[in-house]
Amino acid sequence: MSPEPATARLSFVTLDQFLKQLPPELKILHDGGSGGSLLRWVEPSELEDPTPYLPEGEFLLTAGLPFLGEGGTAAKVDAYVRRLVDAKVAALGFGIRPYFDAVPEALVEACRTHDLTLFEVPESVPFAAIGLEFSQLLETDNARVFRQLAETNRQLMRAVLSPRPEHELLAALVQRVPVWALLVGADGRVRARGHNAGGSSGVEHSLLAPMLERLLSGSGPRVEMDGFEQPGSALVFGHPLRSTKDANLGALILGSDAPLTPAQNNVVQSAVGLLELLVRQRTSGSLAPSQLATAVLLHPESLVSGGTKHVNGLKDLLAQSLSSTRSAQMRVIQGVRVDGAADDGPVREVLQWRRLFDTKLVEITEYGFAAITRLRVDDSLLADIEKLGWRLVIGEPTELHGLSAAYQRASSLRSRVLSSGMSARVDEVTWTVTGLLGREAGTMLAERLLAPVLALEPDRRDPLLSVLRGWLSENGSWDGSAKLLGLHRNSVRRQIGVLGELLDMDLNQAQVRAELWFALQYVDELVDSTELAGTT
């Protein structure tokens, strides 16, 4: 038998693995052969029919309450077990006491009939201890998943940087995931193959023609499915490789005899993303290597955790791309197009941003562009770019290890730039909800939420807004807000009731209070602008 791939058993715990962690006092009364099956959770239930609430692969625990009285008849016990088997429960644990001193024979017989694994749980082992043991084991398994995924991603990245990146990437993929792999170009011809550990090379190319036609003629992210009788091909699935403009540049087709685990699918998605970058490189000429490097550097999970030699090599490449030194800091820039900006096409845009930011690290994105530069992007350069119809999010200084976090912080401000039409510098932003929301979005929120109150005459509107602000600032305390506002608590209560009716909101809900509090931070500016408009 071929060795099991490193990720073949990631991200789940089997019943056998779990039982090895449990106290030896648990006694197996019937082995239904489910020891190697996926165990998703451990759950106690005393419902007569718990199956509507159970996921597949559950270890169900019961103290026997469903089997008291008429529920203990052979027919009802048999029906109970049959429902568990239909719901694909992995095993049943029966707790001794307080209802039973021994596992009912009818239950043992039903589990044998329907082949459901049954355990006797002694009084000395609480159900809570079993659940805690499972959660701890699952946490340990997840940590192992992340370590192995990190190593897998590093292997994929090394393949991308090799002289034959497409072939090496497929070889790395099939080493980590139990599949065969086929890379097909936009013309339908095979560009690279990967054989799985079992030696299967897939199905005849002609049989894949219908799937390829769907992959190369469709649009958007998608997965096409098929299946064949050849070994290793019971499940065949294809991923399109797309350009930034959603043109189909090729496809990755994979085959396996069993569904992939979530961890294995994660590896596949990483491979698809890297292959897309590679085929874009091949079709975009000499500009593509810098776009590939930019995309990798902005998502460096698998790169920056490497050894010192590997990281220093990256820093050298980065410095050369930025016309800088290894120790110099850099910034992530994100650009969004506003009305009036010309669409010059990806090649001219890349050349333009490379020139303006003095960098080779530019990526054309769905929202505009992203770049890594050593420049501070002073007000003069920003003004020149804004004249072209663009607005920028300018990141704070960072180093190689901080590029991903810097990119995420810049991304969090992109919607603010779009709504306000004004560029933003990350290191000048107030990192609060109101600071991130921005003036335009904040006044829009105030206008929408408080519209019924804002429509009132000022002598009615202003006292209500004052009471609402005071009451919210005191966390809904009647006495605290009354003291703050100089009103009787009953008066505060009455006006809050009026506000609730006007706004058609339940002011007892924390989310409603939070949204109103944020809206109130902008209401004065909104009121002032409304009154100013009324006097002109």
Solvent accessible surface area in square Angstrom, and as a share of the most:
residue,aa,sasa,rsa
1,M,243,1.09
2,S,53,0.34
3,P,114,0.72
4,E,105,0.47
5,P,24,0.15
6,A,49,0.38
7,T,0,0.00
8,A,19,0.15
9,R,89,0.33
10,L,0,0.00
11,S,31,0.20
12,F,38,0.16
13,V,2,0.01
14,T,4,0.02
15,L,3,0.01
16,D,70,0.36
17,Q,63,0.28
18,F,0,0.00
19,L,48,0.24
20,K,166,0.70
21,Q,88,0.39
22,L,15,0.07
23,P,50,0.31
24,P,127,0.80
25,E,96,0.43
26,L,24,0.12
27,K,117,0.50
28,I,84,0.43
29,L,42,0.21
30,H,36,0.16
31,D,93,0.48
32,G,16,0.15
33,G,68,0.66
34,S,23,0.15
35,G,13,0.12
36,G,54,0.52
37,S,44,0.28
38,L,57,0.28
39,L,1,0.01
40,R,121,0.44
41,W,114,0.40
42,V,7,0.04
43,E,67,0.30
44,P,69,0.43
45,S,16,0.11
46,E,59,0.26
47,L,90,0.45
48,E,119,0.53
49,D,54,0.28
50,P,2,0.01
51,T,27,0.16
52,P,98,0.62
53,Y,161,0.61
54,L,22,0.11
55,P,62,0.39
56,E,95,0.43
57,G,6,0.06
58,E,2,0.01
59,F,0,0.00
60,L,0,0.00
61,L,1,0.00
62,T,0,0.00
63,A,12,0.10
64,G,0,0.00
65,L,73,0.36
66,P,16,0.10
67,F,8,0.03
68,L,76,0.38
69,G,72,0.69
70,E,133,0.60
71,G,16,0.16
72,G,31,0.30
73,T,67,0.39
74,A,75,0.58
75,A,79,0.61
76,K,96,0.41
77,V,1,0.00
78,D,38,0.20
79,A,21,0.16
80,Y,4,0.02
81,V,0,0.00
82,R,109,0.40
83,R,76,0.28
84,L,0,0.00
85,V,52,0.30
86,D,106,0.55
87,A,27,0.21
88,K,127,0.54
89,V,10,0.06
90,A,7,0.06
91,A,0,0.00
92,L,0,0.00
93,G,0,0.00
94,F,0,0.00
95,G,5,0.05
96,I,16,0.08
97,R,119,0.43
98,P,110,0.69
99,Y,92,0.35
100,F,43,0.18
101,D,108,0.56
102,A,62,0.48
103,V,16,0.09
104,P,27,0.17
105,E,117,0.52
106,A,33,0.25
107,L,0,0.00
108,V,11,0.06
109,E,91,0.41
110,A,6,0.04
111,C,0,0.00
112,R,122,0.44
113,T,89,0.51
114,H,47,0.21
115,D,83,0.43
116,L,6,0.03
117,T,3,0.02
118,L,0,0.00
119,F,8,0.03
120,E,45,0.20
121,V,1,0.00
122,P,31,0.19
123,E,111,0.50
124,S,86,0.56
125,V,12,0.07
126,P,79,0.50
127,F,48,0.20
128,A,81,0.63
129,A,48,0.37
130,I,1,0.00
131,G,25,0.24
132,L,106,0.53
133,E,52,0.23
134,F,1,0.00
135,S,40,0.25
136,Q,91,0.41
137,L,33,0.16
138,L,39,0.20
139,E,122,0.55
140,T,89,0.52
141,D,12,0.06
142,N,57,0.29
143,A,43,0.33
144,R,67,0.25
145,V,8,0.05
146,F,139,0.58
147,R,151,0.55
148,Q,47,0.21
149,L,19,0.10
150,A,33,0.25
151,E,58,0.26
152,T,0,0.00
153,N,30,0.15
154,R,51,0.19
155,Q,30,0.13
156,L,1,0.00
157,M,13,0.06
158,R,124,0.45
159,A,7,0.06
160,V,8,0.05
161,L,105,0.52
162,S,29,0.19
163,P,134,0.85
164,R,133,0.48
165,P,35,0.22
166,E,18,0.08
167,H,64,0.29
168,E,71,0.32
169,L,0,0.00
170,L,0,0.00
171,A,49,0.38
172,A,5,0.04
173,L,0,0.00
174,V,13,0.07
175,Q,112,0.50
176,R,32,0.12
177,V,0,0.00
178,P,43,0.27
179,V,0,0.00
180,W,1,0.00
181,A,2,0.01
182,L,3,0.01
183,L,1,0.00
184,V,1,0.01
185,G,4,0.04
186,A,63,0.49
187,D,104,0.54
188,G,17,0.17
189,R,181,0.66
190,V,49,0.28
191,R,102,0.37
192,A,4,0.03
193,R,115,0.42
194,G,5,0.05
195,H,100,0.45
196,N,24,0.12
197,A,61,0.47
198,G,65,0.63
199,G,55,0.53
200,S,21,0.14
201,S,54,0.35
202,G,17,0.17
203,V,11,0.06
204,E,115,0.51
205,H,68,0.31
206,S,80,0.51
207,L,73,0.36
208,L,0,0.00
209,A,53,0.41
210,P,71,0.45
211,M,1,0.00
212,L,12,0.06
213,E,123,0.55
214,R,93,0.34
215,L,0,0.00
216,L,45,0.23
217,S,86,0.56
218,G,28,0.27
219,S,82,0.53
220,G,18,0.17
221,P,109,0.69
222,R,49,0.18
223,V,75,0.43
224,E,34,0.15
225,M,107,0.48
226,D,55,0.29
227,G,36,0.35
228,F,39,0.16
229,E,176,0.79
230,Q,62,0.27
231,P,112,0.70
232,G,10,0.09
233,S,0,0.00
234,A,49,0.38
235,L,53,0.26
236,V,0,0.00
237,F,17,0.07
238,G,0,0.00
239,H,12,0.06
240,P,6,0.04
241,L,0,0.00
242,R,50,0.18
243,S,22,0.14
244,T,62,0.36
245,K,135,0.57
246,D,49,0.25
247,A,52,0.40
248,N,31,0.16
249,L,26,0.13
250,G,0,0.00
251,A,0,0.00
252,L,0,0.00
253,I,0,0.00
254,L,0,0.00
255,G,0,0.00
256,S,6,0.04
257,D,90,0.46
258,A,55,0.43
259,P,109,0.69
260,L,23,0.12
261,T,18,0.11
262,P,99,0.62
263,A,4,0.03
264,Q,4,0.02
265,N,65,0.33
266,N,70,0.36
267,V,0,0.00
268,V,1,0.01
269,Q,99,0.44
270,S,34,0.22
271,A,0,0.00
272,V,15,0.08
273,G,32,0.30
274,L,18,0.09
275,L,0,0.00
276,E,22,0.10
277,L,28,0.14
278,L,8,0.04
279,V,2,0.01
280,R,57,0.21
281,Q,60,0.27
282,R,96,0.35
283,T,82,0.48
284,S,44,0.28
285,G,48,0.46
286,S,105,0.68
287,L,17,0.08
288,A,3,0.03
289,P,65,0.41
290,S,14,0.09
291,Q,35,0.16
292,L,22,0.11
293,A,38,0.29
294,T,0,0.00
295,A,8,0.06
296,V,18,0.11
297,L,13,0.07
298,L,0,0.00
299,H,89,0.40
300,P,4,0.02
301,E,119,0.53
302,S,11,0.07
303,L,4,0.02
304,V,31,0.18
305,S,63,0.41
306,G,24,0.23
307,G,48,0.46
308,T,105,0.61
309,K,185,0.79
310,H,63,0.28
311,V,11,0.07
312,N,44,0.23
313,G,33,0.31
314,L,18,0.09
315,K,50,0.21
316,D,51,0.27
317,L,104,0.52
318,L,7,0.03
319,A,11,0.08
320,Q,126,0.56
321,S,23,0.15
322,L,4,0.02
323,S,69,0.44
324,S,31,0.20
325,T,89,0.52
326,R,115,0.42
327,S,97,0.62
328,A,35,0.27
329,Q,95,0.42
330,M,9,0.04
331,R,33,0.12
332,V,0,0.00
333,I,0,0.00
334,Q,0,0.00
335,G,0,0.00
336,V,1,0.01
337,R,85,0.31
338,V,35,0.20
339,D,147,0.76
340,G,80,0.77
341,A,15,0.12
342,A,63,0.49
343,D,101,0.52
344,D,56,0.29
345,G,23,0.22
346,P,61,0.39
347,V,81,0.46
348,R,163,0.59
349,E,8,0.04
350,V,0,0.00
351,L,94,0.47
352,Q,35,0.16
353,W,0,0.00
354,R,54,0.20
355,R,167,0.61
356,L,32,0.16
357,F,0,0.00
358,D,53,0.27
359,T,7,0.04
360,K,94,0.40
361,L,2,0.01
362,V,0,0.00
363,E,27,0.12
364,I,11,0.06
365,T,27,0.16
366,E,174,0.78
367,Y,40,0.15
368,G,6,0.06
369,F,0,0.00
370,A,0,0.00
371,A,0,0.00
372,I,0,0.00
373,T,0,0.00
374,R,89,0.32
375,L,44,0.22
376,R,172,0.63
377,V,3,0.02
378,D,74,0.38
379,D,106,0.55
380,S,76,0.49
381,L,29,0.14
382,L,25,0.13
383,A,44,0.34
384,D,69,0.36
385,I,0,0.00
386,E,53,0.24
387,K,163,0.69
388,L,78,0.39
389,G,10,0.09
390,W,5,0.02
391,R,51,0.19
392,L,0,0.00
393,V,0,0.00
394,I,2,0.01
395,G,1,0.01
396,E,29,0.13
397,P,52,0.33
398,T,14,0.08
399,E,93,0.42
400,L,3,0.01
401,H,102,0.46
402,G,21,0.20
403,L,0,0.00
404,S,26,0.17
405,A,46,0.36
406,A,0,0.00
407,Y,24,0.09
408,Q,101,0.45
409,R,88,0.32
410,A,0,0.00
411,S,29,0.19
412,S,59,0.38
413,L,0,0.00
414,R,53,0.19
415,S,77,0.50
416,R,65,0.24
417,V,0,0.00
418,L,100,0.50
419,S,43,0.28
420,S,35,0.22
421,G,29,0.28
422,M,136,0.61
423,S,25,0.16
424,A,10,0.08
425,R,45,0.16
426,V,3,0.02
427,D,88,0.45
428,E,129,0.58
429,V,18,0.10
430,T,85,0.50
431,W,115,0.40
432,T,68,0.39
433,V,78,0.45
434,T,43,0.25
435,G,16,0.16
436,L,57,0.29
437,L,53,0.26
438,G,9,0.08
439,R,154,0.56
440,E,71,0.32
441,A,28,0.22
442,G,0,0.00
443,T,20,0.11
444,M,94,0.42
445,L,49,0.25
446,A,0,0.00
447,E,94,0.42
448,R,178,0.65
449,L,32,0.16
450,L,0,0.00
451,A,47,0.37
452,P,52,0.32
453,V,0,0.00
454,L,35,0.18
455,A,88,0.68
456,L,50,0.25
457,E,123,0.55
458,P,62,0.39
459,D,119,0.62
460,R,109,0.40
461,R,11,0.04
462,D,67,0.35
463,P,64,0.40
464,L,1,0.00
465,L,10,0.05
466,S,51,0.33
467,V,4,0.02
468,L,0,0.00
469,R,75,0.27
470,G,4,0.04
471,W,4,0.02
472,L,17,0.08
473,S,52,0.33
474,E,59,0.27
475,N,132,0.68
476,G,14,0.13
477,S,47,0.30
478,W,57,0.20
479,D,90,0.47
480,G,21,0.20
481,S,0,0.00
482,A,9,0.07
483,K,179,0.76
484,L,104,0.52
485,L,47,0.23
486,G,68,0.65
487,L,70,0.35
488,H,117,0.52
489,R,90,0.33
490,N,81,0.42
491,S,20,0.13
492,V,0,0.00
493,R,105,0.38
494,R,151,0.55
495,Q,34,0.15
496,I,11,0.06
497,G,38,0.37
498,V,45,0.26
499,L,0,0.00
500,G,14,0.13
501,E,146,0.65
502,L,59,0.30
503,L,13,0.06
504,D,130,0.67
505,M,52,0.23
506,D,69,0.36
507,L,12,0.06
508,N,124,0.64
509,Q,94,0.42
510,A,84,0.65
511,Q,127,0.56
512,V,21,0.12
513,R,62,0.23
514,A,44,0.34
515,E,64,0.29
516,L,1,0.00
517,W,89,0.31
518,F,57,0.24
519,A,0,0.00
520,L,3,0.02
521,Q,81,0.36
522,Y,22,0.08
523,V,0,0.00
524,D,87,0.45
525,E,70,0.31
526,L,28,0.14
527,V,17,0.09
528,D,89,0.46
529,S,56,0.36
530,T,82,0.48
531,E,76,0.34
532,L,121,0.60
533,A,68,0.52
534,G,65,0.63
535,T,111,0.65
536,T,139,0.81
